[in-house]
Amino acid sequence: MKKNIPAIDARDLSMVWGKLNVLKKINLLVNSGERLAIVGPSGTGKSTILKIFAGLILPTSGTLKIFGEEQSYLRLDQNNPPDVRLVFQNPALLGSLTIEENVGFILNRNKNIPKKYIKAQVNECLEAVGLFDVSQKLPNELSGGMQKRVSFARALISEPKDNKENRPLLLFDEPTAGLDPIASSRIEDLINKTNNKVKGSSIVVSHVLSTIERTSTKVLMLYGGQFRWEGSIYDFKNSNDPYVCQFREGRLDGPMQPKEI
């Protein structure tokens, strides 16, 4: 992938569920290597955006290019889908599979990849997230925090055809939701470590200020199906914009009200 090709180029993307307009002609350009945070109240469509980018759902209208290739099919319907890796809020591990099988799931589908290669890749990725001697365990034998790290290891796995020019798009959906401050810091460090390892582009959806500030360089505020503000992390910390102030300070008064959430 050439560095000058945007990771994401979205034009007039809309998503309608029945009578609900979740997204209203949003436009977004994410450059190669950029680290973006999308923030806003619950129910504003942040996770919907990630699912569209991951190829799990199709927008109602608009165009989307991932690494310069226009997307018109679901990920499972594509013969050669773009390298987009989604880390869910829930680790989303398959309980009947070992940790090794979970992390190497994508590689195991390719019968041409030697088992020895897969095993080495899985162990390398597990070690990268600080997990050792867990490959033969089942998910329910690990703590919640360890399961979360396994999901990051899964995001690191690469096929043999991948090369140094391949810089994936990483999507993180509420990665620190419900965690205590110390656990959040560990996950934030892991996000940065994952980004640095694959040298890709990333989008983090989060309500946690420390996660937003520590893992991103740019922030977009989503509300009412539209982007209301964008700026750097410095701007986000210092902006007097009413949307940013209300979100940042947790105010009840402001332009974002429950009737529209």
C-alpha positions in Angstrom: 0.0 0.0 0.0 1.4 3.4 -1.0 1.7 5.9 1.8 -0.1 8.7 -0.1 -3.3 6.7 -0.5 -5.8 7.5 2.3 -6.7 4.6 4.6 -10.4 5.9 4.5 -12.1 8.2 2.1 -15.8 8.4 3.0 -18.2 10.6 1.0 -21.8 11.4 2.0 -22.2 8.2 4.0 -25.7 7.7 5.4 -27.3 5.0 7.5 -31.0 4.7 8.0 -32.6 2.2 10.4 -36.4 2.3 9.7 -37.3 5.9 10.5 -34.1 6.6 12.4 -31.3 8.5 10.5 -28.2 7.2 12.3 -25.7 8.9 10.0 -26.5 11.9 7.8 -24.1 12.3 4.8 -20.9 12.2 6.8 -17.5 12.8 5.1 -14.3 11.5 6.5 -10.7 11.3 5.3 -8.2 9.3 7.3 -4.6 9.5 6.0 -2.1 6.7 6.2 -0.6 6.5 9.7 -3.2 8.9 11.2 -4.6 8.1 14.7 -8.2 9.4 15.1 -10.7 9.3 17.9 -14.5 9.5 17.3 -16.3 10.7 20.3 -19.8 11.7 21.3 -22.8 10.6 23.5 -24.1 7.0 23.4 -26.4 6.1 20.6 -25.0 8.7 18.1 -23.7 6.1 15.5 -20.0 5.8 16.5 -20.0 2.0 16.5 -22.1 2.0 13.3 -19.3 3.9 11.6 -16.8 1.3 12.7 -19.0 -1.6 11.5 -19.3 0.1 8.1 -15.5 0.6 7.8 -15.0 -3.0 8.9 -17.3 -4.3 6.2 -19.8 -5.8 8.6 -22.7 -3.6 7.4 -23.4 -1.5 4.3 -24.3 2.2 4.4 -27.7 3.1 3.0 -26.1 5.6 0.7 -22.8 7.3 -0.1 -19.4 6.0 -1.2 -16.5 4.5 0.8 -13.0 3.8 -0.3 -10.6 1.8 1.9 -7.0 2.1 0.8 -8.2 3.5 -2.5 -10.6 0.6 -3.3 -14.3 1.4 -3.4 -16.3 -0.8 -1.1 -19.7 -2.0 -2.3 -19.9 -5.5 -0.7 -19.8 -6.9 2.8 -16.4 -8.1 4.0 -17.5 -11.8 3.8 -18.7 -11.3 0.2 -15.3 -10.0 -1.0 -12.6 -12.2 -2.4 -9.8 -10.0 -1.3 -11.0 -7.6 1.4 -8.8 -4.7 2.6 -6.8 -5.3 5.7 -9.1 -3.8 8.4 -8.9 -5.2 11.9 -11.7 -4.5 14.4 -11.1 -4.9 18.2 -14.5 -5.2 19.8 -15.5 -3.8 23.2 -16.1 -7.4 24.2 -13.1 -9.6 23.4 -15.4 -11.7 21.2 -13.4 -14.9 21.6 -14.8 -18.3 20.5 -15.3 -20.3 23.8 -14.9 -23.7 22.2 -11.5 -22.8 20.7 -8.1 -22.6 22.4 -6.4 -19.2 22.6 -4.0 -20.4 19.8 -7.0 -21.3 17.6 -8.7 -17.9 18.4 -5.6 -15.8 17.6 -4.7 -17.8 14.5 -8.3 -18.2 13.3 -7.7 -16.2 10.0 -4.5 -18.1 9.2 -6.1 -21.5 10.0 -8.7 -20.9 7.2 -5.9 -21.0 4.7 -4.9 -24.6 4.2 -1.7 -23.6 2.4 -0.1 -22.0 5.5 2.1 -24.4 7.4 0.9 -25.2 11.0 4.4 -24.5 12.2 4.2 -20.9 10.8 0.8 -20.3 12.4 2.0 -21.5 15.8 5.1 -19.3 15.6 3.0 -16.3 14.6 0.4 -16.9 17.4 3.1 -17.1 20.0 4.9 -14.0 18.8 1.6 -12.0 18.9 0.7 -13.3 22.3 4.1 -12.4 23.7 3.8 -8.9 22.1 0.8 -8.3 24.4 2.5 -9.8 27.4 0.9 -13.2 27.5 2.9 -16.4 27.9 2.0 -20.1 28.1 -1.7 -19.5 27.5 -2.0 -20.8 23.9 -3.6 -24.1 24.9 -6.0 -22.6 27.4 -9.6 -21.9 26.7 -11.0 -18.3 27.0 -12.9 -19.1 30.2 -9.6 -20.0 31.8 -8.4 -16.5 31.5 -9.3 -13.3 33.3 -11.3 -10.6 31.5 -8.2 -8.4 31.2 -6.2 -11.3 29.7 -9.1 -12.0 27.2 -9.0 -8.4 26.2 -5.2 -8.7 25.5 -5.9 -11.9 23.4 -8.2 -9.8 21.2 -5.3 -7.4 20.6 -3.0 -10.3 19.7 -5.6 -11.4 17.2 -5.4 -7.9 15.6 -1.7 -8.3 15.2 -1.7 -11.6 13.3 -0.6 -11.4 9.6 -0.7 -13.7 6.7 2.6 -14.7 5.0 1.7 -12.5 1.9 1.7 -9.4 4.1 4.8 -7.3 3.5 6.4 -4.2 4.9 4.2 -1.9 2.8 1.1 -3.4 4.3 -0.2 -1.0 6.9 -3.6 -2.1 8.2 -6.5 0.0 9.5 -7.1 -0.7 13.2 -10.6 0.0 14.6 -11.1 0.0 18.4 -14.7 0.0 19.7 -14.8 1.3 23.3 -11.6 -0.5 24.3 -11.5 0.8 27.9 -15.3 0.9 28.7 -16.0 -0.3 32.2 -12.3 -0.6 33.2 -10.7 1.0 36.3 -8.1 3.7 35.6 -5.1 1.4 36.0 -6.6 -1.3 33.7 -7.5 1.5 31.2 -3.9 2.7 31.2 -2.7 -0.8 30.4 -5.1 -1.1 27.5 -4.2 2.4 26.2 -0.5 1.4 26.3 -1.5 -1.8 24.4 -3.3 0.2 21.7 -0.2 2.4 21.2 2.0 -0.7 21.1 -0.3 -2.4 18.6 -0.3 0.8 16.4 3.5 1.1 16.6 4.0 -2.6 15.7 1.8 -2.7 12.6 2.5 1.0 11.6 -1.1 1.3 10.5 -3.9 3.9 10.8 -6.3 3.7 13.6 -9.7 4.9 14.8 -10.7 4.7 18.5 -14.3 5.1 19.6 -14.4 6.0 23.3 -16.0 8.0 26.0 -12.9 7.8 28.3 -10.9 11.0 28.2 -7.6 9.4 29.0 -8.1 6.9 26.2 -8.9 9.7 23.7 -6.0 11.8 24.8 -3.4 9.0 25.0 -4.1 7.0 21.8 -5.1 9.7 19.2 -3.7 12.8 17.5 -7.0 14.0 16.1 -10.6 14.1 17.4 -14.0 14.1 15.7 -17.2 14.9 17.6 -20.3 13.0 16.4 -23.8 14.0 17.4 -27.2 13.8 15.7 -25.7 11.7 12.9 -23.2 14.5 11.9 -19.7 15.5 12.8 -20.0 18.7 14.8 -16.3 19.5 15.5 -12.8 18.3 14.6 -9.4 19.2 15.8 -6.1 18.1 17.3 -5.8 16.6 20.8 -4.5 20.0 21.9 -7.5 21.7 20.5 -9.8 19.1 22.1 -8.3 19.8 25.5 -8.6 23.6 25.1 -11.6 24.2 22.8 -14.5 26.4 23.9 -16.8 24.8 21.4 -20.1 24.0 23.2 -20.2 20.4 22.0 -16.7 19.7 23.1 -17.1 21.5 26.4 -20.2 19.6 27.3 -18.7 16.2 26.4 -15.3 16.9 28.0 -16.8 18.3 31.3 -19.8 16.0 31.5 -22.3 18.9 31.7 -26.0 18.3 31.6 -26.6 21.7 29.9 -25.5 22.2 26.4 -26.4 21.3 22.8 -26.4 17.6 23.3 -29.7 16.6 25.0 -31.3 13.2 25.8 -34.2 13.6 23.4 -31.8 13.5 20.5 -29.5 10.8 21.8 
